[in-house]
């Protein structure tokens, strides 16, 4: 091949991205061409090794920089200079770098998929024919990994032969459906062709060139840009690998498969697609496009032909074309130049008709083969073939197309005429419709007049109804006030009666004891002396009787104030045994536990009628100060000092100094609130909680402490030795804070300890603030530091404004640098900033003693973060939580003049048909400044039972509203009141006695569940207002109908005698066919409930309550029993007997030595452990079928003759509940034993049982 024959091509288009116009350190690594004509470049920054991908079109009108379609930059990585890019489809590209391959949608500017592999990658190509796969070459390896497209699944790894160690696939291309691999290696730069199995097919060379600079692959061609020059050769690869007769022909210039040879401008990377040749310069980023007519042209073909035709064969061609002999015709190029001079040869048909015919007739097979391949490549890719016959065929086709257009025009004219007729018909119809519209418009006017008259009539009727409703509402309010007063009077009378009854009981008991003592003291020898002391004894007896009566009244009053929670706290303070604590829990199901607690304290001689100081200390310890001050202190003062000293109880409690000081401080705070105007308008004190704090050992290397959102960063070298550093967030400071206005503070008070500790380097404190600051650069803060006085007075803190302190204000936090640990308070210097706080609202039920007693609901507010929320739940873990939390927002201005919305209002509202009423204020207020500073407050609402409402109410409905200015948050609170005071024995007996009804009820639930599909359940969930989480769990269940019925049953929306709610829900959702099942069930249920005629007559003659009262039961128990037994006298009688036995058993024996219950998650599992008994119940994840409360107890006091087994019992009797619960996987129960085991495999017998009433 003669290099002098090559011609230099001129680019038809040029472009350059903005990246290379502004900087000179960017380098191009890879290039890809898209089907939409766009170009994708990937490369790196020579100094920072950051990589990029630019995607842009080559615009013919662009003179300097092009318009960018997609741009993305990547951070530096270990092998970031080898980032590759390829097109997958229109709108998607794939890129790989190091060990990561990514699929990107450049239209949406997002990453679709990302995978990792055993890299690093150095080259990449995508197959365009057959199965579309992605081929990735690895650095310093002969491996090529094949991925699927577009799933990026690793399919296989190809090992390329002939590549030595340290060499690698620097550039890669895939050709044809057989996936022939065209490879350029790194060292040395060879151009190789492999099959899909990794076997070498050939090595390409040309004009003594063996080192390739870049390769480009199309359907059958492989173009090579040779190293050190601008020469490009186009090779026809199928002629090499198909095994044709020319596939083995080769010479020093590269063989007979070269079909084109030409030169371009200096470039480093080339790509070809649809005969578009694109070249790019590595450093300048200049992209140039060369036309397909220039690539497959006669000048580019001649160098390839010259390698196959020698001088003798040129002479034969001269004779063949009958050209006058000329010494200048020495090669094929000069021959072609003289061919136009021959009369029978023209430039248009040299190649097609004469030259290839001459090669074949003169048997120049190599030249004919190259020329045929050239023609195949040229015309396969869309260039026009200069054939006269083909031109005639095209002309004939155009004439036929023209005739078709004439026919089309004719048909369009006909269609136009028909449309004209249709238009005339349409106009006539429009005229008729206008007449109809005119008549309708007149009717509409008449109708509007009629509607106006009817609207006026409706307005008059509405005004009359509103006036009537207002009168009825006023009457109802007056009636309600009268009822509440009557209820309060009845409650006071009941309390007074109980006090007098208890006082009389104590007097009788004291009188009995005095008489017994006198009988023992009287003997025959001292009759005379006894007669002398009668007067003094009578006077002492009168004093003791009066004291006993007062002591009885005191016990009743204290019992009224003690809830279950406070009773348990008092029991724990006096360290009562677990059996007594469990007894209080069970007593609370049927009556108030305070009376039983006071009886236990009397029995244990902790209190007596002469000395109640221990009870005083206990009530002060649990913060019942008012009961102590109003009841216990006056009583103890009334006891004479002589009697107190004589009958004083043992000292069981001591007064801690901290608690005493804290109590004095709280009393001062309460007095200040009372005198100067309380911050809580209702008069009840706001509950205060512990301050979140954290202590941590920090060494000389530094460290970080985080608590309640506050982060303290101690750098290395700040401390000279190890120190315990403390961070405390003070919610409710007892000291005077700096600044003139509390509203200017934007952070809580922070205490960094130990105070006055000097630091070698400044520490940084990041504190969250509550101010809404749109532009932080326009605002400044004031930093105050405080130190306690030398005398140690905690309330006396000296504040200093740190003008030289370094600080940084962000949107959510304030960062302050300090060199000495101290108190820290930050205020805004601006007076126009608005502060925003978001709180979580959580509600609890403090105690429900029995169905006729009060309910105390505590509504709490805490900051909107998980740490504060968990702390709040932990503080109230002994109480019943009402639903999930709601959020409310508080916005306040730091302006002193803006006094609007300074109060936060909590309102509790009950439904009209509720069985409870609010005993005090239904709305309670808190000062906004205190709420924002303390970050947690609470209010209590006491609900009293209405006397005229039946006790079978099972659900307590209440709505809590939190208002601040225009912001309002509402949440519905619900709890099952009945389930809190019905004993387990009562429930078990009810289930047994109501079994016929339960059988029908269960059959009805199964029947309805089988007919409900997912669409029906979705409608019913919306009807019953179920939460989104509950709704999702129902719709994702395998049996959606059964899951819905189970949830409705658990929430007592449906019951055996209460199906009206489900019936209305089904009819409301147009499920009338299923609703008929409920009517059939109701009819069947009524038949089973029918009583004999004689029994009905007896019941009507004498009321049910009177019948049972004559049998000796109390009226309160009778009303509750009849409500639970659905009005059946026989079942109510049995239930009263069971409850009576239950009470007697509680007083006679203490069967449970230990009891513990705990919530266990089905997903994560959990364990129950008793340190007293050493028993462990371990439940692994997946053991429970769903989340449950599991209990563990140790049973004592059982009859030994009824226990199983004849041998020796080694351990305690352990009960795990709930009983009859089937586990998915086994659980582990570890029980300590008392035996001595000598063998490796001891033989033991394990017994399991179920409880049946009082029998196990």
SULLIN-V982287 format. One record per pair of residues at least 24 apart in sequence whose C-alpha atoms are under 6 Angstrom apart, sorted by the first residue. I is the first residue (numbers start at 1). J is the second residue. Records with the same first field share a line. If there is no record, write none. Layout:
I->J / J
This chain:
1->207 / 253 / 303 / 306 / 307
2->303
5->303
6->262
7->262 / 263
8->262 / 263 / 264
9->264
11->288 / 289 / 290
12->289 / 290
13->60 / 288 / 289
14->287 / 288
15->58 / 66 / 286 / 287
16->65 / 285 / 286 / 287
17->65 / 66
18->65
20->285
27->282 / 283
28->282
30->84
32->86
34->87
44->81
49->76
50->74 / 75 / 76
70->106
82->122
97->121
123->170 / 171
124->172
125->172 / 173
127->174
129->176 / 177
130->177
137->169
139->168
140->166 / 167 / 168
141->168
142->168
158->198
159->198
160->198
161->199
173->217
175->219
176->219
205->254
206->253 / 254
207->253
208->253
214->269
216->270 / 271 / 272
230->263 / 264 / 266
231->262 / 263
232->261 / 262 / 263
233->260 / 261
234->258 / 259 / 260
258->304
259->304 / 374
260->300 / 301
261->300
262->300
296->378
305->367
308->367
499->553 / 556
502->552
503->549 / 552 / 553
506->548 / 549 / 552
507->545 / 548 / 549
551->609
559->594 / 595
562->594
563->847
564->847
567->594
579->1153
588->849
589->981
590->850 / 981
591->849 / 850
592->849
610->644
611->648
679->927
680->925 / 926
681->925
682->924
687->937 / 938
691->729 / 730 / 731
692->728 / 729
693->727 / 728
694->726 / 727
695->725 / 726
696->724 / 725
697->723 / 724
698->722 / 723
710->766 / 767
711->765 / 766
712->764 / 765
713->763 / 764
714->763
718->759 / 760 / 761
719->759
725->753
726->752 / 753
727->751 / 752
731->934
732->934
735->795
743->894
744->827 / 828 / 894
745->826 / 827
746->770 / 827
749->825
750->823 / 824
751->823
752->821 / 822
753->821
755->821 / 822
756->820 / 821
757->820 / 821
758->820
759->819 / 820
762->817 / 818 / 819
763->817 / 818
764->816 / 817
765->815 / 816
766->814 / 815
767->813 / 814
768->812 / 813
769->812 / 813
770->835 / 836 / 837
771->834 / 835 / 836
772->834 / 835
780->829
781->827 / 828 / 829
782->826 / 827
783->826
784->824 / 825
785->823 / 824
786->822 / 823
787->822
831->894 / 895
834->892 / 893
835->891 / 892
836->890 / 891
837->889 / 890
838->864 / 888 / 889
839->863 / 864 / 887 / 888
840->864 / 886 / 887
841->885 / 886 / 887
842->885
843->882
844->880 / 881 / 882
845->879 / 880
846->879
850->981
852->945
854->943 / 944
855->942 / 943
856->941 / 942
857->940 / 941
858->939 / 940
859->938 / 939
860->937 / 938
861->936 / 937
862->935 / 936
863->935
882->973
888->969
901->965
902->928
903->927 / 928
904->928 / 964
905->962 / 963
906->961 / 962
907->960 / 961
908->959 / 960
909->958 / 959
910->958
915->946 / 949
916->943 / 944 / 945 / 946
917->943 / 944
918->943
919->943 / 944
952->1123
954->978
1001->1056
1009->1041 / 1042
1012->1041
1151->1195 / 1196 / 1197
1152->1194 / 1195 / 1196
1153->1194
1154->1193 / 1194
1155->1192 / 1193
1156->1191 / 1192
1157->1190 / 1191
1158->1189 / 1190
1159->1188 / 1189
1160->1188
1161->1187
1162->1186 / 1187
1175->1230 / 1231
1176->1229 / 1230
1177->1228 / 1229
1178->1227 / 1228
1179->1227
1183->1223 / 1224 / 1225
1184->1223 / 1224
1190->1217
1191->1216 / 1217
1192->1216
1210->1234 / 1235
